[in-house]
Amino acid sequence: MNNLFKNLAIWLVIGVVLMTVFNQFNSRQSAQNTMEYSQFLDEVKAGRIAKVSIQGRTLDATTSDGRKITSYAPNDLWLVSDLLKNNVKVVAKPEEEQSLLLSILINWFPMLLLIGVWVFFMRQMQGGGRGGAFSFGKSRARLLDEAQNSVTFADVAGCEEAKEEVSELVDFLRDPSKFQKLGGRIPKGVLMVGSPGTGKTLLAKAIAGEAKVPFFSISGSDFVEMFVGVGAARVRDMFEQAKKQAPCIIFIDEIDAVGRQRGAGLGGGNDEREQTLNQLLVEMDGFEGNAGIIVIAASNRPDVLDPALMRPGRFDRQVVVPLPDIRGREEILRVHIRKVPVAPDVRVDVLARGTPGMSGADLANLVNEAALFAARANKRLVDMDDFERAKDKIFMGAERKSMVMSEEERIMTAYHESGHAVVAKLLPRVDPVHKVTIIPRGRALGVTWTLPERDSLGMDRDQMLQRISMALGGRIAEEVFMNRMTTGASSDFESATRIARDMVTRYGMSDELGTMVYGENEGEVFLGRSITTHKNLSEATMQKVDAEIRRIIDTQYKVARDLIEQHRDKVEIMTKALLEWETLDAEQVTDIMEGRPPRPPKPSVQPPAKGADNTPGAAPNATAPA
């Protein structure tokens, strides 16, 4: 509809321009045939005028030879008499009064057109013209009142500690006197920090929804424009609007767009951004009190924020909204599953265990993907198999069954993934293997997927060393069984090298170099870090670091190779099973490692015949190198 109106407006402008040009052309043509009045009278007396049409003071004459002549008469009382004496046919027409508006439009149209074009482009530069072409300094904050905001704490799960932190904000907005009579002062600003998708915006809306107060929402990028001073004016206007609605909440999303550290880095020397930040600091802790206004901001990058934002009196409270643990993921899944018809076999606790590291947004996407799988299969309910397939797609990528692989490449991939799986099963500190597949997914030709039994907050030295061995198992299997080296182990080497480097330079897990950090200043200058890097290591120390990283990788390479040499039969059996079935689950891998024939795979889910119910499958999560 908007495009239709735009097109109509464009064609209307084109039509008016053409009309104006045509009128100007006609006026020029008529000007060429205009005759002076005295000459006109001479022509009448000479008998060369046959007919005259009189309209007001305009005389449109036709000569004896058919030419058209126009003249303009003064207030001549004897004009008609002279025409009749010389046998001129006279036609009188009533005078047409030209509309004043039309006259102004025709005469002033070029100027009006230029003004209109200028206004149009200024509106485009100011974000689509919201609020008018000259409203540069008006706030772009969107207001949700109590009736429009239906989000409450019941819609937020997985961050109980964060909800407890902000619950007193709700009490203050409902009953400020409870705190004021004891001399308490509620924080003016609350900064929510956390990974993307953890629910910072949702939690801010829930605070306003619980307190039943207006909610102003704006992004940090909405303040900064091309004109100097516009951002500061918008900050002032936003707080003026908020004062009229107090008590209320102002929510600034992605505040790092305007609140980055001043005077540092290559990408932050913008005077307009700094003026906007200065105005925000003044409004939050200036001479004028903003009673009843609580500013909540969210950022994924608190490390690049200006220190002045964090001092008491401004954002004097930080609320960390972390990635949910297994209990939090279960609660989040229950919130999202309420909107989806699920089958009785869906176990939310199993899904929560199989999704470590997922944020609230990731879990919402998981439920949506499962619903899409069920819809494609014409099911009436979303069952556990749909959730497992959705989880596989999110973690490992979509299956590329149409990809053409030669038999030699399939065999090489099968040995590679078998090497990963066997080493992972033989090392006690590696997460349990949940699935091994040689079906290409995403950018990988195969995947060995491990799944932690519980959430882990850290890793010890043995875990990191054994992860390096597992990562190297794929290349070792290629060398031992195919006597070849392929490019498929590149990501494995990157993972192993990164772990070994972190052990030496960050975590103090090297007997040779001891408990000391050997990293350098690696701050990104475009994110507000210093442009200079301070080199704290000598060349000799750097050589020792490199030698220690090489020693760790070589040692774990030997560990993995010894395991594969000692269990060649298990690698061969697993490779044969992968070539036959393409995917092995945790039970089949366990059968092979314990010397039993692997049980046949569970029936795969086919896109249904009409109205058929598909049987649930298996497969959890957490990827390992492929």
N, C-alpha and C positions, 0 to 999 in steps of 0.2 A: 504493500500500500504506500509506504514512504517513497519507494522508487517511482511509483506511478505519479505521485504528486510532484516529485522532482522533475520527471520528464515533461509533465504538463506545464510546469513553471518555465522550463527551458524553452519549450515551443512557443509559449505565450510571449516571452521576451523576444524571441526571433521574429514573431509576427509583428510586434510593436515596432521593432527596429526596421523591418521591411516597409511597414506602413509609413513610418516617419521619412524614410528615404524616398518613397514614392511621392509623398506630399511635397517634399523639398524639390523633387524633380519636376513635378507639375507646376510648382510655384515659379521655378526657373523658366519653364516653357511659356507660362502665361506672361512672365515678365518680358520675354522676348517679343510678344505681340501687343504690348501695351503702347498706346498712342497718347501724346499730349492732348489736352482738352482743346487748346486753340487750333491745333492741326486737325482735330476731329471736326470742329466747326467748319473749317475750310473745306474738308472733304464733303460735309453735308451740303454746303452752299454750291460746291462744284457738281453736285448730283451723283456722286460716286457711292453714296450710302443708300442701301435698299431697305434695310430693316434694322431697328434698334430695340433691344430688350433692356428695360430699365428696372434695376433691383437696388433700391436704396440710392447710393451715390455711384454705383457701378453701372457702366454702359457697355453691354455686349452687342457689338454691331456686326452686320454682314454686308460686305461691299457688293457692288453690282456684279463683279466677277467671282463672287463666292468666297472671298477671304474673310477670316474672322478677326475682328479688331476689338480690343478692350480699352476703355478709357474711364477716367474717374472725373465726375462733374462736381463743381462747387455748388453752392446754393444758388443756382441760376433759375429765376422764375420764368424766363422766356425760352427755356430749352425746348419744351414740348411744342410751343408755338413755332419756333424756327424749324423743327423737324417736320411738322405738318405742312408748313409753307413750301418745303422742298420735296414734298411727296414721299416722305420716308414713312414706312409702316412702323408704328410704335406699339410695343407690347410691354405692359407693366406687370411686375411680379412683386408680391409682398416681401419685405425685407426679412431675412432669417437672422435671428439673434444667435450668435455662436455662443455655446456654453463656455462660461468662464473657466470651469474645470478642464474642459477639453483644450481650450486655448493654452492654459498653463502647462498641461501635459505635453502638448506638441512643442511649445516653445522651450520648455525646461527639461524635456525628456533626456537629451544627452547628459546633462549634469546629474539628473536623478539616476540615470543608468550607471554612471561612474560611482556615485555614492553607494548605490545598491551593491555593485560588484565589490567595493572596498569592505562594506559591512559583511558580505558573505564570506570573504576570505578571512576577515578577522574572527568571525565566529568559528570557522574551520580550525584556525590556529588555537582557539581557546576550547577545544574539546567538543565540537559539535554544536556550540551555541547554547549550551544549557544556561539559562538565566539571562540571556540577552548578550548583545555584542559588546556592551560597555560594562559588563559585570565581571571584569577580570578579578576584582578583589573579593568577590563573593565566595563563600565557602561551598565546596562540592560535597559536603557531608550529607549522607542520606539518613533520614530520620525514620526510625521505627518506633511507633508509640506502643502503649501497653496492649492494645487490641491486636496489633499486627504481629507482635513477637510472641509466639507460642512455645518457644524453646525453654525448657526448664532443666534442672539438674537430673531429672529422670531420663533425659535424652543423652546425657553425657556419662560414659562409662570408661573404666580403665585408668582413671587418674584420681583416685580417692584422696590422696594427700593434697593434690592441687585444689580439689573442691573444698577441702577443709580450710585451706589457706584463704580462699576467696569468700567463704561463707559469711565471715564477719562483715564483708562489704555489703552483703545483702541485709544483714541486721542493721548496719549503719544507715543505709538508704531507707529502710522501713521506719526506724526509730532512732534518729540522731541524738536525741536527748539522753538516751541510755549511756552513751559514751561521753557526751559533753559535760554531764553533771559531775563526772569523776575527773574531769580535766583531760580526758583522752582525745586524741586527734587521729582521725582515720587517715591512712596514707592517701596523698594526693594522686599518686601515680602507681600503677602496678604493671610491671614488665613481665610478660609471659614468654618464656624461652623454651624451645624444644625443637625436635626434628620436624621436618615438613610432614603434615598429615596427622599430627598427634591430637588435634582438636582444640587449638588455641582460640580460634575464632568462635567455634561452637561454645566453648566454655564462657567466653565473654558475653555472648548472646544469652546464655543460660543465667548469668548473673542478673542481667537486666530483666529477663523473663521472670525470675524468682522474686525480684524486688518490685516488679510492676512499675518500672520507671522508663522514661524515653531513652532510646539507644541511638546515638549518632555514630555512624560507621563511615570511615574514610580510609583511603590508602595513602601511604606516605608519598607516592608519586603524584597524587592529585594536587599537592601544594606547589610543586615546582613547575614554572612555565618559562617561556622565553623572555618575558619582561621582568626587569629587576624590580623587586618590591612586591610582586604579585603574591608570592608565597606567604610573606609576612602579613599582607593584608588579609589573606584567606584565613590564616591562623587567628587573627584578631576577630574576624567576622564569625568564625566557628565558635569561639568562646563567648561572643556576644549572644549568639543564638542559644548556646547551652545555658547561659545565665537566665534566659527567659523561661527555659524548661526545667530549671533545677527543682529538685534533685534529679540528676540524670547521669548517664555514662557516655563518655566519648571514647570510641575505640579506633585506634590508629593501627591498621594492619601494615606489615612490612615497614616498620619505622626506620629501618636501616637505609631506606631510600633517601631520607632527609636527615637522619641523625648520625651519619658517619663522622668519625673523628675528624676534627678540623685541623687543617694545616699539615696533613701527612699524606703520603702516597702520590701517585701520578694521576689518579682518576678523581680526586676529590676537591680540586681547587676551584669550585664553582661558587662565586660570590652570592648568587641568588639562593643556592641551597644553604649556605652558611647563614645568610640573613633570615631565612625561614626557620632554621634551627634556633638562632638567637631569640627570635620572637616567641617560639614555643617555650623556650626556657624561661623567658620573662613572664609569659602568661601563667605558667605553672607555679612560679614562685616570685611574683612581682609585688608591687606595692598594693595592688587591688586584690582583695581576697576573692576566690572563686568558690564560695561555700556551696557545698552540695554537688559539686562537679568532681567526678572521679574519672581520671584518664587511664585507660587500659591500652597498652601497646603490645604488639606481638612481633617477634623477630626470630629468624632461624640463625642469625649471625650476631649474637651479643658481643662477640670479641671485637667487632669493628665499630661499635657505638662510641660516641663521644663520652668521656668520663663525666662531663658536667650533667649529662642526663641521669646518671646513676646516683648522684649524691642525694642525701636526705632532703626532703622538701620537694623533690621532683618525682622521679621513679624510685621511691625509697623502699620498694619491696619487689623482689624477684620471685616469680612463681615458675618453677620448672615443671613443664608438662612432658614427661618422658615417654619413651616407647613403652607400651603396656607389657606387663609380665603375663604369664600363662593364665592367671586368674583374671587379669584385666582383659585379655583377649577373649576369654570366654564370655565375660559380661558384654563386651562390645558386639560380639557375634550374636548374642541373644537380642540385643537392641535392633540390629539390622535384620535378623531372621523374622522378627515380628511382622515385617512387611511382606514376607514371602511365604507362600504355602509350601511347607516342607513335609517330607515323608517321615513316617515313624522311625525309620532306620538312621536318621541323621543324628549323630552324636557330636554335640557342640564341644564337649571336653576333648574328644579326639582331634577335632579340627583346631582347637586352641593349642594343643600340644604340637601339632604339625605345622604351625605358622610362626616360628620364632623370628623376632626381628620385624614383624609386620606392624605398621602403624594403624590407627583407626581408619584412615582413608584406604589403606591397602585392604583391610578386612571388609570394608564396604564394597570395594571393587571385587573381592573374592565372591561375596554373596551375589553381586550383580552378574558376574561371569557364570556362576553356577545356574542362575535363573535363565541366562541366555542359552546355555547348553540344554537345559530342560525344555525350553521353548522350541529349539531347533528339532528336538526329538519328539515333539508333540505330546509331551507328558503333562499330566494334570498337577503333579507334585514334584518338587525339587528333592531328589534323593541324595544319598551319600556319595554315590558314584559321580554325580554332577559336581559336587564340591571337590572331590578328588581330582577330577579332570581339570576343573578350574584352577586348582592349586598347582597342578603340573604345568599348566599353560603360563601362569604368572611367574613361577620360579624358574622354569627351564625354557620357556618360549613355546610357541605353537609347533605342533608336529609338522615336519615337512616330508610327508610320505611320498609325495610326487617327485622328490629329488632322486635323480638317477645316480646310483653308486655302482661302481664295478664290484665284482665279487672279491677281488683282491683288496679293495678299500674296505669292504665290509669285514673281511677277516682281520685286517690290520686294526680296525676300530674295535672289533670284538676283543682282540688280545689286549689292546690298550686299556679298555674299560675293565677287563678281568684283572689286569695288573693292579689297577686302583683298588678294586673291590677286595681282592685277596689280601693285599697289604693292610687295608683298613680293618678287615676282620681279624687279622692276626695281631694287630697292635692294640693293647688294652685301653689306651687313653684316647683313641679316636672315636668320634661319635658313631653309633651303630649305622650300618648300611641299610638303607630303606628301599632303594631301587637302583637297578643298573639297566641302561637301555642303549641300544645302538641305532635307535630311530633318530634321525637328525632333528634337532630342536633349536630354534633361534640360529645362532652362529656356530653351534657345536655339532659335530658329527655324532657324538655320543655323550652320555652323562652318567656319572656315578654320584648318587645322591645319598648323603648322610643326614641323619636327623638326630639332634640332641634329645636325650631322655628328659631333660629339664632345662630351664633357663639358666644360663651361665653368665655371671657378672665379670668373669676374668678367666685367664688361662695361666697354668703353671708351665714351667720349663719343659717337662716331659710331654705335655700336650702339644706344645709348639714344635718340638723336635719330631714327634710322631706325625704331625700334620705335614711336615716337610717330606718325610719318608713316603707318606701316602701320595703326595703330589708327584713324586718322582717315580712311583710304581708303574705308571703308564708307559713312559719311555723305556724303562728297564724291560718290561714285557715285550715291547717291540724288538729290542736288541736280542733278547734271549731266544724268542720263538721265531722271529722273522728275519733276524740278522740285518735289520734296517733301522734307519732313523728317519722320522717324518716331522713335518711342521706341526703336527697335531698337539705336541707337548709344549708349545710356546707359552700358553697361559699357565700351565703347570709350573714352568720355570719362573715366570714372573711372580707367582704366588709364593713359591719356595724362597726365592731371593728376598722378597719383601719381608717375610717372616724372619728370616735369618738376620737381615739388616736391622730390623726393629729389636731383635733380641740383643744385638751387640750395642747399637747406638742409643736406644731409648730405655730398655728395660734392665740393663745391667746384668744380663744372664750369661756373660762370658767370663770363664775362669782366667783367661789370658789378660783381658783389659779391665776387669773389675766393675764395680758399681759406680759408673760415671756416665753422664750423658755426652755423647760424641756428636750429636746433631748440630747443624748450623742454623742460623736465622733464615728460615724458609718462608717468612711471611710474604704474602702476595701484595705487591705494591699497589696494585689497582684496587685492592680491598682496604686501603687505608694504612698499609704497613710502610715502614721506612724503606726508602729507595736504596739504602746502603745495606749490604750484608756483612756481618762481622765474622770473620774467619777465625775460629777459636782453636783450630787444629793445625799442628805442624805436618809437614809432608811425611815424616817418619811415622807419626801416629796414624795418619790416613792409610798408610801402607799396612800397618798392623791391623786396622779395622777391616780392610779388604781381605787380608790373609785369614783373619778369624772367620769372616763370612764364608770364605771358600772352604775352610776346615769343617765348619758345621755342615755345609751342604754335602761335601765329600763323605763325611762320616755317615750321614743319614742315607746317602745314596748306597753306600755299602750295606747298611742295615736292610734296606728295601730289597737289594739284589740278593742277599743271602736268603731272605724269606721266600722270594719267588723261586730261587734255585731249589730250595728244600721242598717246595709244594708245587712243583711243575704239574703234577697230575690234576690238582684242583684248578689251576689256571686253564688247563686243556679242557676239562669237563665244563667249566663255566663258559669258555669260549664256544664250545659246541652247542651248549644250551642257548646262548645268545644268538648264534647264527640260525638256530631253529625257531626260537620264539621271539627274538628281538628285544624282549623286556623281561627282566627277572625281578620279583619282589623280594622282600626281606626273608620270607619263609623259604623260598627256593634257594637263595644264597646261603642260608643257614644249613639247608639239607646238603648242599655241595660241600661246605666246609666241614661238616660232621661225617662225611663219607657215605651219605645216603643218596640214592637216585633223586634228582629234583622232581618234586611233584608237578604235574601238568599245571599250566596257568589257569587261572579262573576264567570263566567265559567272558570274552570281550564284549563290550557294549556296542551293539550295532544300532544305527539309526532305525527306529522301530518300523515294524509293520504297523498297520493302523491300530492305534490305541493300545499297543503292547507296552507292558511295563518292563523296563530294562533292569537287569540284575545289578546290584552294587558291585563295584570293583574294589581295587585296593590301590594304595600308594600315598605315602605322606611326602615329607618335604625336606628342605635344607640342603642346598647343593654343595658339591665338592668339585674340584677341578675335573674337567673332562678332556 
